[in-house]
Each structure stands twice: as C-alpha cells, then as structure tokens.
Amino acid sequence: MFLQSPPLLSHLLKEILHLTLTLYCTPRKLNHLKINSSFSKRKMGILKIGIILLIAISIVGSVSGDENESFKKRPTIVKMVKGTKMCVKDWECNKLSKFCCNLTITDYLDTDQFEMLFAKRNSPVAHAVGFWDYGSFINAAALYQPIGFGTTGGKKMQMKEIAAFLGHVGSKTTCGYGVATGGPLAWGLCYNKEMSPSQDYCDDYFKLTYPCTPGAQYYGRGALPIYWNYNYGAIGEALKLNLLDHPEYIEQNATMAFQAAIWRWMNPMKKGQPSAHDAFVGNWKPTKNDTLSKRLPGFGTTMNILYGDSVCGQGDVDDMNSIISHFQYYLDLMGVGREEAGPHEVLTCGEQKVFNPTAAPAAAS
C-alpha cells in the first residue's frame, strides 16, 4: 500500500515520469545531457530527488500501511488427519487444528471495529492511554485460536464469543459512568491496573506453592484483572512468565495482559468444572445438578465461573447488569445484535447457584 502523495510530491512524480519517458524513448539524447544543454540542471536535480523519493515511498509504503494490512495471511494449508479436516493459517492460527479451518478473528474483527468497541480508552482522562491496542489483542489471541478461541462454530458463534469475552474485559476495565461522554459503555480498557490498592494481596496459605516475593504487590492488573499471589503464580506457570517475582509485567505489556485474560477464559477454575469458553460455545453439557442449580450454557454461566458469588446468585445486581450491558453493546457494534445474547435465564446468573462459593467466615463463639 503506497502513501498518498501531497501536491508537491505529485508534481515531482509527474516530472520524473515525463523525463524518464523522454530518456527511454530517445536514447540519443543521453549524449547531450550536459550541464549547458537544454536538459537543465533543474531537471537533473528533480530527477535525482524524485528517484530518491520514489525509493523511500516504496520502502515506507511496504511496511507502514494500516494496521489491518499488517495482518494479511498466506494461503491456508489443509490436511486430512484420521478423516478430520485440519488446517494451518499462517501466524494467526499456526498449529494444525480443525479450528484453523474456520474464520479467524481478523476475518471478522478489524482495527476500526476494535476502535468502536473501546472508543474512549485513549481519552485524556483515561488511565491507560496508549497501552491497549488491536495488535496486542490479536497477537495474544493467536496463541488460543488453534484451540477454539474465537474460532469455534460458525461466524455468528465466533463473533458472539469475542463479544462475550470483550464484554467481560470492558466491564472490568471501564471508567465510564452514567453521564460520561459517549455513554458509560464506551470506556472499556480505561484501566490496566488497580489505581489505589488497599493491600498487597499476599496469601500465606499458598507459601509453599506460590510464595510471595518480598516487595511484590499482587493487586489487580490486566484485561481481566488478576489478584492475589496464587493467581499470578498459576497464570505465570501457564504462560511461562515469572509473574510471582514480576507481577508488574501485566501492566507493562498489553499482549501479556490479554494473554493472561484469554488463558483465564479458556481454562476452568477447578478440575471437573467448565471453562468460560466451554460454557459459552456449548462444549459443556450440564449435569442434572447443574440444571437444578440453574446453570445453563451461555453468558450467565461465564460470570458464575469467573466471579462466583461476588456477582452471581444475588438477584438483579448492578455488577452483573454492567457486564451484561457491555456484552450486548459489543454485539450491537459488531453487527450481531443484542437479540443474539440469549433469553434471560441464559444471559443472567442472578438465580444461579455458584460453582465455587466463598468460604463463609467462622462464627464467633
């Protein structure tokens, strides 16, 4: 993609083209290209400068482009493995997988749409200006697309999952409020860390498995904020990052922050329980106990998995409604439509019994 030329550059390019054609069509003129000839110094200067500019434009244009251009992919590699179609799609879905045969995230979510979803994140009053961007999200997602993140099912389901995941992200990183410019839902990714932590979030119960590093603080950081040493330790192990010693990595690198959030989305809190991904896309089949507990596949159960009784099982509370509103808002902006979010019993978790209830404090004797 070439840069658009300003008027002066366009004039130079026209002169270069004219001079080049003249030289090419009448080679005998080369014998008369002397300083005192009719071919003036000025034209020779224009020719030299113009050629340099053309080379520079070609180089810059080939590497600049817009952000979507940089995510172009080579053709898909297709193989049959034990009767199953498996694919590799260049860098974005680069492991042989049935999911890579589907659309990938850049096929249905581009830079402009990302900017619409998080329109106010770089406003002067935001708290993480310049930190979050489309490229960081796509690069992080590339690790998980071969296992189904944003690549499970048809296009509608894929788009719904990304809207669901980003709905959680937007609601947990917003600084929007009722009368905020652009509306309260336009302010997702306003934060990348907890601004005034009240504690270090070090739990000595995990001192053998995830010991706290002296001086480290495990307050909330990231796209789905991470709290406590044991969560930093578990996510660090999964991502092969030393987050126990360096929890600050999450607030310093947006790709790492998105990777941590997607890992949390793709993995269950406990063995035998569904991940938020599986609960949303329909991989999880509820047991009789789940059904009695009003836990159904869909968005509501993703809140149950990620937040437990801090959001769910409490009726119609603001925290739950904020997450749902972000999800519906993103569905609208992505062109899917909020009517695809599901009925009330699937969309909410107010009446669900939580998977992992918070331990009740011991009663006073």
Secondary structure by P-SEA (a helix, b strand, c coil): ccccccaaaaaaaaaaaaaaaaaaacccccccccccccccaaaaaaaaaaaaaaaaaaaaaacccccccccccccbbbbbcccbbbbbccccccccccccccccccccccaaaaaaaccccccccccccccccaaaaaaaacccccccccccccaaaaaaaaaaaaaaaaaaacccccccccccccccccccccccccccccccccccccccccccccccccccccccaaaaaaaaaaaccccccccccccccaaaaaaaaaaaaacccccccccaaaaaaccccccaaaaaacccccaaaaaaaccccccccccccaaaaaaaaaaaaaaaaaccccccccccccccccccccccccccccccc
